[in-house]
């Protein structure tokens, strides 16, 4: 029986999220290792080389990202042309996605689009409890969950543990998307939570107030679920 965990669903649903390039392959051919040129562009690692008589450049998350899934690719008559085409596509992609972000009234920080959340969730390495936590919060929708219910849903032993884990998810997403508001943070700061959700009460010190996932993150998770149901 196939797992219904967030990580399993997201991993199997990679093809539901569009790349910036129209030219896609289910299983990209490998370029000979000896001919691969490695570079960087912004937050992406670029690998380029000659493949079947044509030059290709591919973008991956830049290390130390925990996953190295293909982000985008471009082709050209020369290797430099392929690299330049990929750089242009990535720049357009970043500009478009940055423009789609909104300002959060609760924290004053930026909130990624559903497409950005979807990509980040595919690429970062979430623990099983973190997957369970996001699943439970997404199912709760606008009602959210208290810290006690969050801990129970994900198997954490204390409210402090569940908050650190929740903050860690936000930090990983922020680092993957190069969002400055979480740069250099650690889970103990808890500020990473602002990138995944917010308190359902204006009183942030009220431990009984529920935590609610941002709408864009819920949409990204729900899209992954629907994709899995269609398979």
N, C-alpha and C positions, 0 to 999 in steps of 0.2 A: 504494500500500500504506500502511495507516495506521500511524503511529508507535506503538511500544510503550513509549515513555519514560514515566516516572512522571508527569511534568507532563501529557503528552497523555492518559494514561489517567485521571488525576484530573479533568482538565478535562471529559472526556467523561462522567465518572461523577458529576457533581454531583448528579443527582437521586436517587442511592442513599442519601444521607445525609439523615435526616429533619430537617425544620425544626420549631420549637416550635409552629408554627401549622398547624392542619389545613387551613386555606384556602390553597391554593397554586395558582399558575398557571405553566404552562410558560414563558410569555413575558409577564411582568407588563406591563399597559398603562402608558403613560407619563402622568404628571400634567403638566398644562401648566406650563411652566417659570415663568411669571409668577406662578403661584399656589402655588409650593412654599415651604414653611416649613422651615428647617433648624435643628436643635437637636442636643443630645447627651444621652446617658444612659450613664454609666459609660464603657466602652470602645467604645461604639457611636455612630455618627452617625445621627441621626433625621431623616428627610425626610417631610413630611406635606402633604396637600392634598386637594382634592375631585376625585373620579373617578367619572364616570357617575352623578352624583347621590348618591354615597356618599363619606364621608371615609375616607381610608386613611393609615396611618402605617407607614413601612418603616425597618428597621434595617440599617445597613451598617457595615463596619469603619471606625473613625474614622481619618482621615488622621493621620499619614503612611503608613498601611497601603498597600502597593503594589497591592493589588487591592481592588475595591469591590463584590464580589458581594453579592447580597441575603442577609441572615441570617434575618430574620423579618419578618412584617407583621401588622397588625391593622386592623380596620375599626370604625367607630362612627357613631352618628347625628350627632355633631358632631366637628370636628377634635380638640378637646381630649379627647373620649371615646376617639377612636382612639389618640391619643398615650398616654393613661393606660393603655389596654388593652395597648398594646405595651410600655410600661415594666414593667407587672406581669408580662407573659409573659417579658420578658428577665430580670427579677429572679428569677423561679422557675427559669428556665433556668440562670442562673449558680449559684444555690444548689444545684441538683441536680447540676450538673457538678462543682462544688467538692467536694461530698460524695463523688463517685465517684473522686476522686483518691486515690492511695496515697502513702505515704512510701517513698522508695527507701533500702534498706539500705546501698547502696554510697556514696551521696552525702549522705544525710540530707535531701535536698530532696523536693519533691512531684513526682509523675509524673502527667501528664494521663491522662484516659480515652481509649480508642480513638476515641470520637466526637469528642473535642476535637482529637486529633491529625489526624483526617480533615478536620475543618473548617479547621484551620491549614494543612495541606498544600495544600488547594484555594485558599487565599487568598494565601499568601506566594509570592514570586517566586523559585523555585529555578533555578539554572543547570543546564545539561545535565550537567556533571560531577557536580553534587550529586544530580541525579535518578539518574544511573547508580550513584553511590555508595550511595544508599539502596536501590535495587533489589538491588544485589549483597549488601548486608548483610541485607536481608530474606530473600533466598533462602538465605543461610548459616544462618539461624535461630539456634539456641543455640550453634552452633559458632563463629560470628562470623568475622571476618577480621583478619589482622595488618595493620599499617599498610602494609607492602610490597604485600600483596594488594589492599588498599583503593586504594592509589595506582594500581596496575596496572588495576584494574577501572574506575576513573573517569578515567584518563588524566592523573593528576597526576605531576609530575616528582620529587617528594620526599615523605618522610614528614611533614615540617613543613607542606608545602602542604596535604596531605590532612587533617591534624589541624585546621588553621585553617578549612578549608572545612567540616569536620564540626562544629566548634564554631559556625560561622556559622549552620548550619541550626538548631541548638538555640537560639541567640539570637533568630533570627527567629520561631521557634515561641513562645518565651517572651514576646517582646514582643507578638505578636499575641494571646496568651491572657492577657496582663497578669499573668504569673507573676513575682513580685518577685525570685526568686533569680538572674535573669539581667538585671535592669534595669540599663541603662547599661554593660553589658559590651561588649567588642569581641573579635573572633576571636582576637587574640593572647593573651587571658586563658585561653582554652581551657576555661574553666569551663562554657561553654554546652554542652559535650559531655554533661554530666550529665543534660541534658534529652532527649537522644536515645539515649544508650547508656552502657555501662560496660565496664571491662576484665574480661576473662574470668579474670583472675588476681588474687589478693589483692595482688600486688606491682605497684603502679601505675607503677613505674619500668621495668618489664620491657617493652621495646619489642617483643618477640616475642609477648607475650600478645595474644590477639585482642580486638577491640572487638565488642560484641554490642548490637544494638538492643533497646530495651525492648520487652517483649511487646506492650504496647498499640500502639506504633507499628508493629510488624510486622503486627498484626491490621488496622490501618487501611489499610496498603498492600496487604495480601493481599485485603481486601474490594474495593478498587478494581480489582485485577486480575481477580477473579472477575466483577465487574460488566461489565468490558470483554469478557470471554470470552462472556458471555451476549448481547452485542449482535450 
